[in-house]
Amino acid sequence: MRAIRLTSAAALGLAALSLTAPAASAVGGKVSPLVGTATPSTIAAGGQVTLSLSGCDGDADASSAVFDVVRIPPGGTATATVDWDAKRGAMYTVTYTCDDGRQTTSQLTIAGDTRPTPTLTTLRPTVTATATATATRSPAGPARGGVGGSQDGLNAGEIAAGAALVVAATGGVVYVLRRRGGSRQH
């Protein structure tokens, strides 16, 4: 058990020492510091950002969650298109990685919604003051379903009136037809 703990501690110490070794050699070798820049630093989703990195003698990669990895030539710039689905108002980190393994970061802010917001205007009619009484009638019972509420039940008076109209129309047709038939016999 003790050997495992000692080995783990030694491995962690060696890893920490190896991570600090490039920084220590950079101090002694007068390597210039890396400075990454994203221009503009605030951009709308779908816009193009110009990326540059100083202090790197070779090529460098720039990456972020809102655009694909771009290659920056030594002393030059590269452009990247910000994803359309970038969250408006959010701040994203751009990571610049030099060929020698050194890294630096800068921040890129996504602008708020640049599309115009529609304004809704409500048209209000001109109202003139007149006294009006409105009566509303409440239904006597629940709505009848199934036929769309078009049937109200059987009413004897309406059935009698309808039958009388049918009999009168039929009688009128018979009268007119007999009268015409009688006038042709002359």
C-alpha positions in Angstrom: 0.0 0.0 0.0 2.7 2.4 0.9 4.6 1.8 -2.4 1.4 2.6 -4.4 1.1 6.0 -2.5 4.8 6.7 -3.0 4.6 5.9 -6.7 1.5 8.0 -7.2 3.1 11.0 -5.5 6.2 10.6 -7.6 4.2 10.4 -10.8 2.2 13.5 -9.9 5.4 15.4 -9.0 7.0 14.4 -12.3 3.9 15.5 -14.2 3.9 18.9 -12.5 7.6 19.3 -13.2 7.2 18.5 -16.8 4.4 21.0 -17.2 6.5 23.8 -15.7 9.7 23.0 -17.7 8.7 24.8 -20.9 7.8 27.9 -18.9 11.1 27.8 -17.1 13.1 27.4 -20.4 11.1 30.2 -21.9 12.2 32.6 -19.2 15.8 31.7 -19.7 15.6 31.7 -23.5 13.9 35.1 -23.8 10.8 33.8 -25.7 8.3 36.5 -26.3 4.9 36.2 -24.7 1.9 35.0 -26.7 -0.8 37.6 -27.3 -4.0 36.4 -29.0 -6.5 38.9 -30.4 -10.0 38.4 -31.7 -11.3 41.4 -33.7 -14.0 42.6 -33.1 -14.2 41.3 -29.6 -18.0 41.5 -29.7 -19.7 40.1 -32.8 -23.1 38.9 -33.9 -23.8 35.3 -34.5 -22.9 34.4 -38.2 -20.4 37.2 -38.4 -16.7 36.9 -39.3 -14.0 37.5 -36.7 -10.3 38.2 -37.5 -7.8 36.2 -35.3 -4.2 37.1 -34.8 -1.4 35.8 -32.6 1.9 37.5 -31.8 4.9 35.9 -30.1 4.7 32.6 -32.0 7.5 31.9 -34.5 5.5 29.1 -36.3 2.0 28.4 -37.3 -0.7 28.4 -34.6 -4.3 27.1 -34.3 -7.2 29.1 -32.9 -10.2 27.3 -31.6 -13.4 28.1 -29.8 -16.8 26.5 -29.2 -18.4 28.9 -31.7 -16.2 28.3 -34.8 -14.1 25.7 -36.4 -10.4 25.4 -35.8 -8.5 28.0 -37.9 -4.8 28.0 -38.8 -2.9 31.3 -38.3 0.3 31.7 -40.2 3.3 33.3 -38.4 2.8 37.0 -38.1 -0.5 36.8 -40.0 -4.2 36.7 -39.4 -7.0 34.3 -40.1 -10.8 34.7 -40.2 -13.4 32.5 -38.7 -17.2 32.6 -39.1 -19.1 32.5 -35.8 -21.8 29.8 -35.7 -25.4 31.0 -36.1 -26.5 29.1 -33.0 -24.0 31.0 -30.8 -25.9 32.1 -27.7 -26.5 35.8 -27.8 -25.0 37.8 -24.9 -22.6 34.9 -24.0 -18.9 35.1 -23.7 -16.7 32.4 -25.3 -13.0 31.6 -24.9 -10.8 31.6 -28.0 -7.7 29.3 -27.4 -4.5 30.0 -29.4 -2.1 27.1 -29.6 1.4 27.7 -31.0 3.3 24.9 -32.7 5.7 24.8 -29.8 2.9 23.9 -27.5 2.4 27.2 -25.7 -1.1 28.5 -25.4 -3.0 31.7 -24.6 -6.6 32.8 -24.7 -8.8 35.7 -25.5 -12.5 36.4 -25.0 -15.2 36.7 -27.7 -18.6 38.1 -26.8 -21.7 37.3 -28.9 -23.8 40.5 -29.5 -27.4 40.6 -28.5 -30.1 40.0 -31.1 -29.4 42.4 -34.0 -32.6 41.7 -35.8 -35.2 44.4 -35.4 -37.9 43.6 -32.9 -41.3 44.0 -34.3 -43.4 46.6 -32.5 -47.1 45.8 -32.2 -49.5 48.7 -32.4 -53.1 48.1 -31.4 -55.6 50.0 -33.4 -58.4 51.3 -31.3 -61.7 52.3 -32.8 -63.1 55.7 -32.0 -65.9 55.3 -29.6 -68.8 57.7 -29.3 -70.9 57.8 -26.2 -74.3 56.3 -26.8 -76.5 54.5 -24.3 -77.1 50.9 -25.4 -78.7 48.1 -23.5 -77.4 44.7 -24.1 -79.2 41.6 -23.0 -77.5 38.2 -22.9 -79.4 35.0 -22.7 -77.8 32.1 -20.8 -78.4 28.7 -22.2 -81.1 26.7 -20.5 -79.0 23.5 -20.4 -75.8 21.9 -21.8 -75.0 22.1 -25.4 -76.2 19.2 -27.5 -73.4 17.4 -29.1 -73.3 15.0 -32.1 -75.3 17.0 -34.6 -73.6 20.3 -34.0 -76.5 21.8 -32.0 -78.7 22.1 -35.0 -81.6 20.1 -33.6 -83.6 21.3 -30.7 -86.1 18.4 -30.3 -89.6 17.9 -31.6 -92.0 20.8 -31.4 -95.7 19.9 -32.2 -96.6 23.3 -33.5 -93.7 23.5 -35.9 -94.5 20.0 -37.2 -98.1 20.9 -37.8 -97.2 24.2 -39.6 -94.7 22.3 -41.8 -97.3 19.6 -42.7 -99.9 22.3 -43.5 -97.4 24.0 -45.9 -96.7 20.7 -47.6 -100.4 20.0 -48.0 -101.1 23.5 -49.3 -98.3 23.3 -51.8 -99.4 19.9 -53.0 -103.0 21.1 -53.3 -101.9 24.2 -55.2 -99.9 22.1 -57.7 -102.8 19.7 -58.3 -105.2 22.6 -58.8 -102.9 24.3 -61.4 -102.3 21.1 -63.3 -106.1 20.2 -63.5 -107.0 23.7 -64.6 -104.4 23.6 -67.4 -105.5 20.2 -68.4 -109.1 21.3 -68.6 -108.3 24.3 -70.8 -106.7 22.2 -73.5 -109.8 20.3 -74.3 -111.5 23.2 -76.3 
